[in-house]
């Protein structure tokens, strides 16, 4: 085996190791999000994060976007969807690959739940990912670091009756402690609820 082949092979192995360590750290972060979120009055909607995977598209072999959904415990329960509340849905989206550096998007979704009968599942990732990316279906604007998204009338039903969404981004690496999770994530999500 040539030195070039060995070096390239080692680079690939190192990259996979870094990815595994990143996933391990994200798993810890998701556990802390649930623990601290509950103390701050946020309850997780699903036990795991939402994600997109595909066996047919090689981009789908690697999970680089994770969305965890929460609601406020104090909101009234919905009659038509067990285990859900009648208020906003809050998303914490971690994206490892779309930007210069990994980011966390803090998102407040406003839905009309009247046509829904179940909680989101892992494969519903696209419902929560698309509003800030698919310009043919959403009017997307940014003003001083605050993103807004409003669906075109023709796609509201396709996207579960979404009315609008608001988001802001922070660097993933800026969250390094439980206090950061409390202040930089959950307090900021609360601030989005009054906008």
C-alpha positions in Angstrom: 0.0 0.0 0.0 1.3 3.4 -0.9 1.9 6.2 1.6 -0.7 8.3 -0.3 -3.3 5.6 0.0 -2.6 5.1 3.7 -2.8 8.8 4.4 -6.1 9.2 2.6 -7.5 6.2 4.4 -6.4 7.6 7.7 -8.1 10.9 6.8 -11.4 9.1 6.2 -11.1 7.2 9.4 -10.4 10.4 11.3 -13.4 12.1 9.7 -15.7 9.2 10.7 -14.3 9.4 14.3 -15.0 13.1 14.5 -18.5 12.5 13.3 -19.1 9.8 15.8 -17.9 12.0 18.6 -20.2 14.8 17.3 -23.2 12.5 17.4 -22.2 11.4 20.9 -22.1 15.0 22.0 -25.4 15.8 20.3 -27.0 12.9 22.1 -25.9 14.4 25.4 -27.2 17.8 24.3 -30.6 16.4 23.5 -30.9 14.8 26.9 -29.9 18.1 28.6 -32.4 20.0 26.4 -35.2 17.7 27.7 -34.1 17.9 31.3 -33.6 21.7 31.4 -36.6 22.3 29.1 -38.9 20.6 31.5 -37.6 22.8 34.4 -38.3 25.8 32.2 -41.9 24.7 31.4 -41.2 23.1 28.0 -42.3 19.6 27.4 -40.9 17.5 24.5 -43.5 16.4 21.9 -41.6 13.4 20.7 -39.0 11.3 22.6 -36.5 11.6 19.7 -35.5 14.3 17.2 -36.9 14.5 13.7 -34.6 13.9 10.9 -34.4 13.1 7.2 -32.8 9.8 6.0 -32.7 8.2 2.6 -31.2 5.0 1.3 -31.6 6.2 -2.3 -30.0 9.6 -2.0 -26.4 9.6 -0.6 -27.0 13.0 1.1 -29.6 11.1 3.2 -27.0 8.6 4.5 -25.6 11.2 6.8 -27.8 12.9 9.3 -26.8 16.5 9.5 -30.0 18.2 10.6 -32.0 17.4 13.8 -35.2 19.0 14.9 -36.5 18.6 18.5 -40.1 19.8 19.2 -41.5 21.2 22.4 -44.6 22.9 23.7 -45.3 24.9 26.9 -46.6 22.7 29.7 -49.0 25.5 30.7 -50.9 25.5 27.4 -54.3 23.8 27.3 -54.5 20.2 25.9 -55.9 19.5 22.5 -59.0 17.3 22.3 -58.2 16.0 18.8 -54.5 15.2 19.3 -53.5 13.3 22.5 -50.3 14.4 24.2 -50.3 17.8 22.5 -51.2 21.3 23.7 -53.1 24.0 21.9 -50.3 26.6 21.8 -47.3 27.1 19.7 -44.8 24.4 18.7 -41.2 25.3 19.5 -38.4 23.8 17.5 -34.8 23.5 18.3 -33.0 22.7 15.1 -29.4 21.7 15.0 -27.8 21.9 11.6 -24.2 20.7 11.1 -23.8 21.2 7.4 -25.7 24.1 5.7 -23.6 27.0 7.0 -20.0 28.1 7.7 -20.3 26.5 11.1 -22.9 24.4 13.0 -25.9 26.4 14.1 -28.9 26.1 16.4 -32.1 27.6 15.1 -34.7 28.5 17.7 -38.1 28.4 16.1 -41.7 29.2 17.0 -44.3 27.5 14.8 -47.9 28.6 14.7 -50.2 25.8 13.5 -54.0 25.4 13.1 -54.4 21.9 14.6 -58.0 21.5 13.7 -57.2 19.1 10.8 -54.6 17.1 12.6 -55.1 13.8 14.6 -51.6 12.8 15.6 -48.3 14.1 17.0 -45.3 14.6 14.6 -43.2 11.5 13.8 -39.5 11.3 12.9 -40.3 11.2 9.2 -42.3 14.5 9.4 -39.0 16.3 9.5 -39.8 18.1 6.2 -42.9 19.8 7.7 -40.6 21.7 10.1 -37.5 22.0 7.9 -39.1 23.4 4.8 -40.6 26.7 6.1 -37.3 28.5 6.1 -35.9 26.9 3.0 -38.5 26.3 0.3 -39.2 29.7 -1.3 -41.7 28.3 -3.8 -44.0 27.5 -0.9 -43.1 30.1 1.7 -42.5 33.8 1.9 -39.3 33.9 3.9 -37.8 37.2 5.2 -34.9 38.1 7.5 -34.7 41.4 9.5 -31.9 42.0 12.0 -31.3 38.3 12.7 -35.0 37.4 13.0 -36.4 35.1 10.3 -40.1 34.9 9.4 -41.9 32.5 7.2 -45.5 32.6 6.0 -46.9 29.8 3.8 -48.5 30.5 0.5 -52.3 29.8 0.8 -52.0 26.8 -1.6 -49.7 24.8 0.7 -51.1 25.5 4.2 -52.9 22.1 4.3 -49.8 20.3 2.9 -47.9 21.7 5.9 -50.4 20.7 8.6 -52.1 24.1 8.6 -49.1 26.1 9.4 -49.9 29.8 9.8 -46.4 31.2 10.2 -43.0 30.6 11.9 -40.4 32.8 13.4 -36.7 31.9 14.0 -33.4 33.1 15.1 -30.0 31.4 14.9 -27.1 31.0 17.4 -23.8 29.1 16.9 -23.9 25.6 18.2 -20.5 26.1 19.8 -21.8 29.0 21.9 -23.9 26.5 24.0 -21.4 25.0 26.5 -23.2 24.6 29.8 -26.7 24.0 31.4 -26.9 27.7 32.0 -26.4 28.4 28.3 -29.2 25.9 27.5 -31.5 27.7 29.9 -30.7 31.3 28.8 -29.6 31.0 25.2 -32.1 28.4 24.2 -35.2 28.2 26.4 -35.4 31.9 27.5 -34.9 32.9 23.8 -37.7 30.5 22.8 -40.0 32.2 25.4 -39.0 35.5 23.9 -40.2 34.3 20.5 -43.6 33.6 22.0 -44.3 37.3 22.5 -43.3 38.4 19.1 
